[in-house]
């Protein structure tokens, strides 16, 4: 049976897994499509809000790795005294490192984040070259209806929402570095929260993006898309949306 100390140090590999999963989920698997391929979808309309916010992804990923690094050091400082000096800087709250621990809220957030990232990875593989962070209609574009796309029409967006909510829960919940070390109450901590909050802002725009994408695919594939929509009636969440 694991003792409490051993259980708590197991948080380190879980944090690293979540950070890697998040980094992968927030990194485009393909190069930015040509401008004319994007214009095919938008026409004379303005780009959607999510596309305009893509520049923030490097910032969000940097915050993700920074939080992971700081929490890892804070946990390991309980086992390696040579890390104490660093830990005292990144975790100024008295007794903060001792309060960083595994918790039910961590497991809920972690599970949601990792499963959401895994779903996005599945979508990356299923769509192949058609998966781009910038909305576009590629040359020889195909309507993919297999794999996760047989369940809902925009599963990658479902995965993004799950990852975003989950990451906010495990990074900010009880037992986390941000909460237990008082980071949320200092200037830099508020900046970190603002950066991660960009993800939530993107989530609110994703639902509109799914509608825009459906409209473009309907115009491109016509009857084929209509048949697909009948077989797969929900955009992101079965029985809800």
BELKARA-V735187 format. One record per run of one state. SS is the DSSP state (2 for helix, 1 for strand, 0 for the rest). FROM is the first residue (numbers start at 0). TO is the last residue. If there is no record, write none. Layout:
ss: {SS	SS}
from: {FROM	FROM}
to: {TO	TO}
This chain:
ss: {0	2	0	2	0	2	0	2	0	2	0	2	0	2	0	2	0	2	0	2	0	2	0	2	0	2	0	2	0}
from: {0	3	9	10	25	34	42	48	52	53	76	80	90	95	99	103	130	146	150	154	172	176	180	182	185	186	221	222	231}
to: {2	8	9	24	33	41	47	51	52	75	79	89	94	98	102	129	145	149	153	171	175	179	181	184	185	220	221	230	240}
